Every structure is written in structure tokens, then in C-alpha cells.
């Protein structure tokens, strides 16, 4: 089976409700599992999402597979040539198809000036950790315990230019 072409399109405020719905679908199982009501994107209000979209140093992208919206990602410019990935999600029915890997490749093409990328993930979600490590991200050693069920670990990818 040939892998579909994954594309990214820069989101606008008109996409906010769709992004919010995809975040809810993708992150709700983790919210229920870990009961992390402070940082889980499934608990983020549409109003908060719109506030983030309006930040000058933040871009949101819709991830499309064969033309259909299947996820989203937030890119935050933290410094010159340094970016942070957040709220990366692929809806459950589209997971395990290589979509996230292709989305990472596309975002690195879009931000070709990047020297470093950072992200955080749930240390207990081994599949996510495996994916990021496969893509060249390395654990920084920094962690943040959110509650007795969930710990975040931080990753960085350094790009040689």
C-alpha cells in the first residue's frame, strides 16, 4: 500500500474550531488515563486556543492526509532559529500510519532556518517517546511531574547547518 501524501497548511482563525475538535479527539484518552486537567490539550477551551493562535510567535498547522484534516501542530518560535513543537496531534482513526513522521519532515522543511527543535511528551507513553527518538530527538534529562500518574519529559533535536 502506497503511503498517502501528508501535507501541512497554515491554520487561520477560521480553523480554530476544527483544531479544537481534533485536539479533543486525540488527547481525550490521555486526559482520562492521566487526569491531567492543567496541561492536557483536550481540556483547553476554544477561547484559549484562539488566544494562542493570535500570538505573533506562534503558528498552527493543519495536518492533512490525502487532503483530509487528520491532525494539527503548534510551532512556537522561542528564539532566533529555535522552535518548540506543541499540541501535536493526529486523530485516533489516523494514528499508526506514519502521518506524524511525515508531518515532522514537512515542518522541518518549512522552518529550514531552525537550529534546534524542542518538545515535551508524557514519559509513560512509550510509543510517543519511541517516535521522537526515531526522528532524532534526544531527551534533555529535564522532567516535570504533573501528578502521581504523569510525568513530562523534554526532548531536543539539534540540526547541523
C-alpha positions as CSV (number, residue, x, y, z in Angstrom):
1,X,0.0,0.0,0.0
2,X,1.4,3.4,-1.0
3,X,1.6,5.9,1.8
4,X,-0.6,8.9,1.2
5,X,1.0,12.3,0.8
6,X,0.9,14.2,4.1
7,X,0.7,18.0,3.8
8,X,0.7,20.9,6.2
9,X,-1.4,24.0,5.7
10,X,-1.0,27.1,7.9
11,X,-4.1,27.4,10.0
12,X,-6.2,30.6,10.3
13,X,-8.7,31.6,13.0
14,X,-11.4,30.1,10.8
15,X,-9.7,26.7,11.5
16,X,-9.8,27.1,15.3
17,X,-13.0,25.0,15.9
18,X,-11.6,22.2,13.7
19,X,-8.3,22.2,15.5
20,X,-10.1,22.2,18.9
21,X,-12.2,19.2,17.8
22,X,-9.1,17.3,16.6
23,X,-7.2,18.1,19.9
24,X,-10.2,16.8,21.9
25,X,-10.4,13.6,19.9
26,X,-6.6,12.9,20.1
27,X,-5.9,14.0,23.7
28,X,-9.1,12.9,25.5
29,X,-7.9,9.3,26.0
30,X,-4.8,10.7,27.7
31,X,-6.8,13.1,29.8
32,X,-9.0,10.2,31.0
33,X,-6.0,8.0,31.7
34,X,-3.8,10.5,33.5
35,X,-6.4,13.0,34.7
36,X,-4.1,15.9,33.9
37,X,-6.5,18.8,33.8
38,X,-3.9,21.5,33.8
39,X,-1.8,20.8,30.7
40,X,-3.7,18.3,28.5
41,X,-4.9,20.0,25.3
42,X,-8.2,18.1,25.5
43,X,-9.0,20.4,28.4
44,X,-8.1,23.6,26.6
45,X,-11.0,25.9,25.8
46,X,-11.6,27.1,22.3
47,X,-11.1,30.7,23.6
48,X,-7.6,29.7,24.9
49,X,-6.8,28.1,21.6
50,X,-7.8,31.3,19.8
51,X,-5.6,33.3,22.2
52,X,-2.6,31.1,21.3
53,X,-3.3,31.4,17.6
54,X,-3.3,35.2,17.9
55,X,0.3,35.2,19.4
56,X,2.8,36.7,17.0
57,X,5.4,34.0,17.7
58,X,3.1,31.0,17.2
59,X,1.9,29.2,14.0
60,X,-0.7,26.4,13.9
61,X,-0.8,23.9,11.1
62,X,-3.5,21.5,9.9
63,X,-2.0,18.1,9.1
64,X,-3.8,16.6,6.1
65,X,-3.6,13.1,4.8
66,X,-4.9,12.6,1.2
67,X,-6.5,16.0,1.5
68,X,-8.4,15.2,4.8
69,X,-7.7,17.1,8.0
70,X,-6.3,14.4,10.4
71,X,-4.4,16.5,13.0
72,X,-2.7,19.7,13.9
73,X,0.5,21.0,15.4
74,X,1.6,24.3,17.0
75,X,5.0,25.8,16.3
76,X,6.3,28.4,18.7
77,X,9.4,30.4,17.9
78,X,11.3,30.6,21.2
79,X,14.4,32.4,19.9
80,X,16.2,33.1,16.6
81,X,16.4,29.7,14.9
82,X,14.9,27.8,17.8
83,X,11.4,26.4,17.8
84,X,9.1,24.4,20.1
85,X,6.5,21.9,18.9
86,X,3.3,21.7,21.0
87,X,-0.2,20.3,20.7
88,X,0.9,17.9,18.0
89,X,-2.0,15.5,17.5
90,X,-3.3,13.0,15.0
91,X,-6.9,11.9,15.4
92,X,-7.2,8.2,16.7
93,X,-8.5,6.7,13.5
94,X,-5.5,8.1,11.6
95,X,-2.8,7.1,14.1
96,X,-0.1,4.4,13.4
97,X,0.0,5.3,9.6
98,X,3.3,7.3,9.6
99,X,1.4,10.6,9.4
100,X,3.3,12.2,12.4
101,X,6.7,11.2,10.9
102,X,5.8,12.9,7.6
103,X,4.4,16.0,9.4
104,X,7.7,16.3,11.2
105,X,9.6,16.2,7.9
106,X,7.3,18.8,6.4
107,X,7.6,21.2,9.4
108,X,11.4,21.0,9.2
109,X,11.2,21.9,5.5
110,X,9.0,24.9,6.3
111,X,11.3,26.1,9.1
112,X,14.5,25.4,7.3
113,X,16.3,28.1,9.4
114,X,15.8,26.0,12.6
115,X,18.9,25.0,14.5
116,X,17.0,23.4,17.4
117,X,13.5,21.9,17.9
118,X,12.1,21.2,21.3
119,X,9.1,19.3,22.6
120,X,7.7,17.6,25.7
121,X,5.8,14.4,25.9
122,X,4.4,12.0,28.5
123,X,7.2,9.8,29.7
124,X,4.6,7.0,30.4
125,X,3.6,7.0,26.6
126,X,6.4,4.8,25.3
127,X,5.1,4.9,21.7
128,X,5.4,8.7,21.6
129,X,8.9,8.6,23.1
130,X,10.0,5.9,20.6
131,X,8.7,8.0,17.7
132,X,10.5,11.2,18.8
133,X,13.8,9.3,19.4
134,X,13.4,7.7,16.0
135,X,13.1,11.1,14.4
136,X,16.4,12.3,16.0
137,X,15.1,13.9,19.2
138,X,17.1,13.3,22.4
139,X,16.0,13.6,25.9
140,X,17.3,16.6,27.7
141,X,17.2,14.9,31.1
142,X,14.6,17.5,32.3
143,X,11.3,16.2,33.6
144,X,8.2,17.7,35.1
145,X,5.9,15.7,37.3
146,X,2.4,16.8,36.7
147,X,0.6,14.4,39.1
148,X,1.2,10.9,40.6
149,X,0.3,9.3,37.2
150,X,2.0,11.6,34.7
151,X,5.5,13.0,34.2
152,X,6.5,15.0,31.2
153,X,10.0,14.5,29.6
154,X,11.6,17.1,27.4
155,X,13.3,16.5,24.1
156,X,15.6,18.5,21.8
157,X,16.7,18.0,18.2
158,X,19.8,19.8,17.1
159,X,20.2,20.4,13.4
160,X,23.5,20.8,11.8
161,X,23.5,23.5,9.2
